[in-house]
């Protein structure tokens, strides 16, 4: 079972101080599928996504990526592993370095992986085209663009390395209907071309029914 | 019936170093007692600037023209645009309340919710002992009043901000994205709370990007696009048969409808086209659209989708 492809959390427990946020939860997403996860505010959905994104080390349990256990968090997981998992957060204002131009924001993960400058420029242009960011917008810093424009830049950044898995934490909640539909279309297009596995955390019932292939109610227990 | 708030020909410009932002252009609307008006539109279309202009809260590089007249109960009408800070201070909170967009940045971190709420009640001549009741009404557990704003979750901070705005019982309530960051049950709770206030006689202006929220509670809906009102009609009519092609396209983007984004992007507010601002993205556009449309039957369009007079 463990060598099945997919990103999975097994029996995850996380506590902040004496407060247990996650108590033996498990969740799996397979390549090419969109899993919708829904649950009340404060139930630990975001913490579980942080564990799956290898940004937070659980107290118990482990994460497997295509059957291989990836333990630890941040510095102990190689960048080549973490780069396979993209994350898109709810609030782009707190997810974007306010000093960077949108171009640098999108290019940062590519440069971190030492891609040559011309390859970086080509990929940024591709992503800008897909997400509908004009040359004028790319030159600006986050304070000079709208929430919707900034979230599209964060989406471009998350897709820069063609991640095998994309985790979306209420990623369209702050957006107007048209931008939401656009972000969903860009993600679905990427999924079709690269067989991306997508986890969608949202409390919008209409959105989850329209977008997710499989809906899981909190707490998730199956892999 | 005299409207509680009447905005007429309101325009707001921001001067930047090398450009002028046209945030609100020639906007007129009225708000009556017991009416819930939702202003909807894409982010950056000028919705929030409208609320801040009415309250005199814009930064110094803003130029505001037009009028916004407040008719408080049992007091002479007041012209809000151009009013002095001293006069505005007597009106804000007491006659026009604001539920701000991001409570995390508008609540002082050095005082507890209870300190903020009891002060608000005392300043406006209400009993500080009512704090628990006001908090509960806004969906906030009174125990959480003893916490500091940074100890509250986003949703709890939003409910505290709502409680602070409701405490002086203002006749006009401006709610700027009051449901941002809340989950669906709390969104519904907040909307129902605004609706109840409204039914008790308050005039509510709900600014939101969430069409589902507007559909749930609004009596009338004004759709803003590129600093102007594109369509302003009764909510039931607008959702059943949108008249402006922009409204129709926006509704089509909803996940329970076509889930189809509107092609193209809204124009920059620093470089608005001379004619209809939606024309470059509009399927109905023709030569007539190079001229600015006038507003007929609540719709600013040369080619409205519903027959004239239907609204």
Contacts between the chains, C-beta under 8 A, distances in Angstrom:
chain1	res1	chain2	res2	distance
A	40	B	183	6.2
A	40	B	185	7.3
A	41	B	153	7.3
A	41	B	155	5.6
A	41	B	182	7.2
A	41	B	183	4.0
A	41	B	186	6.6
A	42	B	153	6.2
A	42	B	155	7.9
A	90	B	181	7.3
A	91	B	181	7.9
A	132	B	265	6.0
A	134	B	265	7.6
A	136	B	268	7.7
A	146	B	42	7.8
A	146	B	43	4.4
A	146	B	44	3.5
A	147	B	43	4.6
A	147	B	44	7.7
A	148	B	42	6.6
A	148	B	43	4.7
A	148	B	44	7.2
A	149	B	44	7.7
A	173	B	180	7.8
A	173	B	181	7.1
A	174	B	43	7.7
A	174	B	180	6.4
A	174	B	181	7.7
A	174	B	209	7.6
A	175	B	43	7.1
A	175	B	209	7.1
A	176	B	41	7.1
A	176	B	42	4.3
A	176	B	43	5.9
A	176	B	209	4.3
A	176	B	250	7.5
A	177	B	209	7.7
A	177	B	211	5.6
A	177	B	250	5.5
A	177	B	251	7.6
A	177	B	253	4.0
A	177	B	254	5.2
A	178	B	42	6.4
A	178	B	249	7.2
A	178	B	250	6.0
A	178	B	253	4.4
A	178	B	261	5.1
A	178	B	262	4.4
A	179	B	42	6.7
A	179	B	43	7.3
A	179	B	261	7.3
A	180	B	253	7.0
A	180	B	255	7.6
A	181	B	253	4.2
A	181	B	254	7.9
A	181	B	255	7.5
A	181	B	259	5.3
A	181	B	260	6.0
A	181	B	261	4.1
A	182	B	261	3.7
A	184	B	255	7.9
A	184	B	259	6.9
A	185	B	261	6.0
A	203	B	183	4.2
A	203	B	184	4.7
A	204	B	184	6.9
A	204	B	212	7.9
A	204	B	255	7.2
A	205	B	184	6.9
A	206	B	212	7.2
A	206	B	254	6.9
A	206	B	255	4.4
A	206	B	256	4.1
A	207	B	255	4.5
A	209	B	255	7.5
A	209	B	256	7.9
A	210	B	255	3.9
A	210	B	256	6.9
A	210	B	259	5.4
A	211	B	255	6.9
